[in-house]
Amino acid sequence: MTAKQLLTTARFSVEEVERRIADGKLVKRAVVRHPGAVTLIPLVDRDHVCLIRNFRVAVGQSLIELPAGTIDPPETPAQTAARELVEETGYQVAQLDLLHAFYLSPGILDERMHLFLAQELTEVGTAREPGEEIENLIVPWEEAMRLVWDHQIQDAKTIVGLLTYNRLRAATN
């Protein structure tokens, strides 16, 4: 397998990857290389979660999401999760548990998303990056689930995160 660099940005790069498949043919694919990311389920208390309304330039609209962010090497996913939680929501976390890790779009992208449950939160004030348009939404857990089922949440990592935790939550009740 060979790779040719097509584009490099501050957050990701794009490579053209050439590889020989089983029938001997050579195929080329463009692949987005990404350092990975985290997303968090911030439980304000047992029955309330902090979602965010976040303007996304790529889709030209505000989406309801779980807080998330890109790993800045050499950070670990847990370090990134704690940093991003403060930046985006203004909450500091005392208990952070990894629930899952998954690929968002493995057909074109190698980004691995790490899903954390954030509990025992303390409000410390946000440290948002310039240009971020984010609003905190503290909602009851059942409201978060309604937002998923009513298609008001369209962000894949948020759907995966909320449904994953909802299953765990149901199993422990």
C-alpha positions as CSV (number, residue, x, y, z in Angstrom):
1,M,0.0,0.0,0.0
2,T,1.3,3.4,-0.9
3,A,0.1,6.9,0.0
4,K,0.4,10.3,-1.6
5,Q,-0.3,13.4,0.5
6,L,-3.0,15.6,-1.2
7,L,-3.8,18.1,1.5
8,T,-2.7,19.1,5.0
9,T,-4.7,21.3,7.3
10,A,-4.4,22.1,11.0
11,R,-6.9,19.4,12.0
12,F,-6.6,16.7,9.3
13,S,-4.9,15.6,6.1
14,V,-6.0,13.9,2.9
15,E,-4.1,11.1,1.3
16,E,-4.5,9.2,-1.9
17,V,-4.0,5.5,-0.9
18,E,-3.2,3.0,-3.5
19,R,-3.5,-0.7,-2.7
20,R,-3.7,-4.0,-4.5
21,I,-7.0,-5.9,-4.0
22,A,-7.6,-9.7,-4.0
23,D,-8.1,-10.0,-7.8
24,G,-4.7,-8.2,-8.3
25,K,-6.1,-4.9,-9.5
26,L,-4.7,-1.7,-8.1
27,V,-7.3,0.7,-6.6
28,K,-6.9,4.3,-5.4
29,R,-9.0,5.8,-2.6
30,A,-8.9,9.3,-1.0
31,V,-8.7,8.9,2.8
32,V,-9.0,11.6,5.4
33,R,-6.5,11.1,8.2
34,H,-7.5,12.5,11.6
35,P,-5.9,12.3,15.0
36,G,-9.1,11.1,16.6
37,A,-11.7,12.8,18.8
38,V,-13.8,12.6,21.9
39,T,-17.4,13.1,22.8
40,L,-18.9,13.3,26.2
41,I,-22.2,12.6,27.9
42,P,-22.1,15.3,30.7
43,L,-24.6,14.2,33.4
44,V,-25.4,17.4,35.4
45,D,-27.2,15.1,37.8
46,R,-28.8,11.6,37.5
47,D,-31.7,12.9,35.4
48,H,-30.2,15.8,33.4
49,V,-27.7,15.9,30.6
50,C,-25.9,19.0,29.2
51,L,-26.2,19.1,25.4
52,I,-25.0,21.9,23.3
53,R,-26.5,23.8,20.3
54,N,-23.5,24.2,18.0
55,F,-23.3,26.1,14.7
56,R,-21.7,23.8,12.1
57,V,-20.3,25.6,9.1
58,A,-20.1,22.4,7.0
59,V,-23.9,21.9,7.1
60,G,-24.8,25.6,7.5
61,Q,-26.9,25.2,10.6
62,S,-27.0,24.8,14.4
63,L,-27.2,21.2,15.6
64,I,-28.0,19.8,19.0
65,E,-25.0,17.7,20.0
66,L,-23.0,16.2,22.8
67,P,-19.8,18.2,23.5
68,A,-16.9,17.0,21.5
69,G,-13.4,17.8,20.2
70,T,-10.3,16.8,18.4
71,I,-7.4,15.1,20.2
72,D,-4.3,17.3,20.2
73,P,-1.4,14.9,20.3
74,P,0.2,14.0,22.7
75,E,-3.0,14.3,24.7
76,T,-4.8,11.1,25.7
77,P,-8.5,10.8,24.8
78,A,-9.3,11.3,28.6
79,Q,-7.2,14.5,28.7
80,T,-9.0,15.8,25.6
81,A,-12.4,14.9,27.0
82,A,-11.7,16.9,30.3
83,R,-10.4,19.9,28.3
84,E,-13.2,19.9,25.8
85,L,-15.9,19.7,28.5
86,V,-14.6,22.8,30.2
87,E,-14.1,24.7,26.8
88,E,-17.6,23.9,25.5
89,T,-19.8,23.6,28.5
90,G,-18.0,25.3,31.4
91,Y,-18.1,22.1,33.5
92,Q,-15.1,20.4,35.1
93,V,-15.4,16.7,35.6
94,A,-14.4,14.6,38.6
95,Q,-15.5,11.1,37.2
96,L,-14.8,10.3,33.6
97,D,-15.5,6.8,32.2
98,L,-14.8,5.5,28.7
99,L,-18.0,3.8,27.3
100,H,-17.0,3.0,23.8
101,A,-14.8,4.0,20.8
102,F,-16.0,3.9,17.2
103,Y,-15.3,5.0,13.7
104,L,-17.6,7.8,12.3
105,S,-17.3,7.2,8.6
106,P,-14.7,4.4,7.8
107,G,-15.4,4.5,4.1
108,I,-13.4,7.8,3.8
109,L,-12.2,8.7,7.3
110,D,-9.9,7.1,9.9
111,E,-11.2,9.3,12.8
112,R,-11.8,7.2,15.9
113,M,-14.3,8.8,18.3
114,H,-14.0,8.0,22.1
115,L,-17.3,8.2,24.0
116,F,-17.0,9.2,27.7
117,L,-19.5,9.5,30.5
118,A,-18.8,12.6,32.5
119,Q,-20.2,12.7,36.1
120,E,-19.6,14.7,39.2
121,L,-19.5,18.0,37.4
122,T,-18.5,21.4,38.8
123,E,-19.3,24.7,37.0
124,V,-16.1,26.6,36.3
125,G,-17.0,28.8,33.2
126,T,-16.4,28.1,29.5
127,A,-13.2,28.6,27.6
128,R,-14.6,28.5,24.1
129,E,-12.4,28.8,21.0
130,P,-12.7,32.0,18.9
131,G,-15.5,31.6,16.4
132,E,-17.4,28.9,18.3
133,E,-21.1,29.5,18.5
134,I,-22.2,27.2,21.3
135,E,-25.2,27.3,23.7
136,N,-25.6,25.0,26.6
137,L,-28.9,23.0,26.8
138,I,-29.5,21.3,30.2
139,V,-32.3,18.9,29.5
140,P,-34.0,16.0,31.4
141,W,-32.8,12.6,30.2
142,E,-36.2,11.7,28.8
143,E,-36.2,15.0,26.8
144,A,-32.8,14.0,25.3
145,M,-34.3,10.7,24.2
146,R,-37.3,12.5,22.7
147,L,-35.0,14.7,20.7
148,V,-33.4,11.6,19.2
149,W,-36.6,9.9,18.4
150,D,-38.2,13.1,17.0
151,H,-35.3,13.5,14.6
152,Q,-34.3,16.8,16.2
153,I,-30.8,15.4,16.9
154,Q,-29.2,14.7,13.6
155,D,-25.6,14.4,14.7
156,A,-24.3,10.8,14.5
157,K,-22.0,10.9,17.5
158,T,-24.7,12.3,19.7
159,I,-27.3,9.7,18.6
160,V,-24.7,6.9,19.2
161,G,-23.7,8.4,22.6
162,L,-27.2,9.0,23.9
163,L,-28.5,5.6,22.8
164,T,-25.5,3.8,24.1
165,Y,-25.8,5.4,27.5
166,N,-29.6,5.0,27.5
167,R,-29.1,1.2,27.2
168,L,-26.6,1.1,30.0
169,R,-28.9,3.3,32.1
170,A,-31.8,1.0,31.6
171,A,-29.7,-2.0,32.5
172,T,-28.7,-0.5,35.9
173,N,-32.2,0.7,36.9
